[in-house]
Amino acid sequence: LEDVECSDGGLCDRSTGLCLCHTAFSGPACERMACAGSLNRTHFGAQDDPFVKSGGGHFMVEPCSGHGVCRTLAEAAELRNDYNLMVSVEYTLWDANKIQGCVCDRGWEGYDCSQRQCPSGDDPFTFGVNGVQKVACDCVATDCSGYFTLSFRGSDYARIDATATVSEFETALDALPELG
């Protein structure tokens, strides 16, 4: 490793000893990539200024366009929200805390969370292909109690009893607004 002033991601302000990070970088030593949709997570600067100055600026853009949260690769890897992050893992490679990205709120998408998400579904020109989902509930001995919920497009909808019949199951599915 070679120590480089302001991580080559900015310039040192000799009067204050603080780094003036280029807009694509953040952190006290400009050591992290800044999240999209923001100038910087923690510093202020003029909108048209090529550097983000610590303190005193008059313009700040919210991270991720105000519709998400900025996370490092390591942080995002550990998250699971069953919406856009489906699996939680540990990420420890060299860039784990160097690169940041947006985790968008529900209903927003894009690298900077600036685009409204539209409903999506199967292409109506898909012919001859039917999706089949198999649901099986195995009860242990005589303990067949409780319920489960079905999730579709990131939201839980149907609460179905563990002992539901096929007919009751079909009725619950037909009641879903996006399936019925």
Salt bridges, closest charged atoms under 4 A:
GLU5 OE2 - ARG14 NH2 2.90
GLU31 OE2 - ARG32 NH1 3.23
ASP49 OD2 - LYS53 NZ 3.22
ASP82 OD1 - ARG80 NE 2.83
GLU178 OE1 - ARG153 NH1 2.72
